[in-house]
């Protein structure tokens, strides 16, 4: 799985760890497929072409259409998301409130 890590916050501690040859990661954890898919959807919706729900779902072994169907339909009816086949993209209106729309994926 994909890992998420956080480096030490202090510059002095970071330099000290580098000098000793220690790991600079203060914390590590494996991200779930749901988290990784949510990140892909969140960042992909920022693209003009939007996101391919089928491809992202297949990559992480998830049925994203079922998971987000109700909210996607609300966003579509609100004129913020356009759905074309297996792709979803923000409309012009959706781009103005992108963070509100994308919050459903995180």
Secondary structure, 3 states (H helix, E strand, C coil): CCEEEEECCCHHHHHHHHHHCCCCEEEEEECCHHHHHHHHHHHHCCCCCCEEHHHHHHHHCCCHHHHHHHHHHHHHHCCCEEEECCEEEECHHHHHCHHHHHHHHC
